[in-house]
Structure formats: C-alpha cells, structure tokens
C-alpha cells in the first residue's frame, strides 16, 4: 500500500502541515505518524476516517481505490 503513504504525504504537504502537527491531530506519536508516511504501518480505521475528513478526501482515495479525491455526499446523514 505504497500509494497510501504517497498520498498521505502529498496531502500533508499541500496543507502545509508538519508530521508533528499531524501526529498531534491524530493524538499519536510522531514516530507512529512517520510509519504511516513510510508505508511501514497503517492507521486504524478511526484514524483513517479522521485523515480523510481532515484532507477532505474519501478513504477510497487515501487507500488508492479511487483516483477521485472528492467525497460523495449521497447517503450521508449530514446532507
């Protein structure tokens, strides 16, 4: 899942955030976040959802299952 690491790093840089800021946001250690960007470890589902929400992309985009960044709004409770 190298694509996840690449997309996560790219999105972080687009938002001009540091790895330390992202680790704080996820309430994890800096090293844990660095593992995500190096494709050594992957976040648990709740953190994956937090990342998708933070960057405004779908989890499918983060995971490389879609090339579309946008989040579909059909079927969501807040629409």
Protein Blocks (a to p, Z undefined) as FASTA:
>chain_A
ZZmmmmmmmmmmmnopafklmmmmnopafklmmmmmnomaccdfklmmmmmmmnopafkl
mnopafbfbdcfehiakZZ
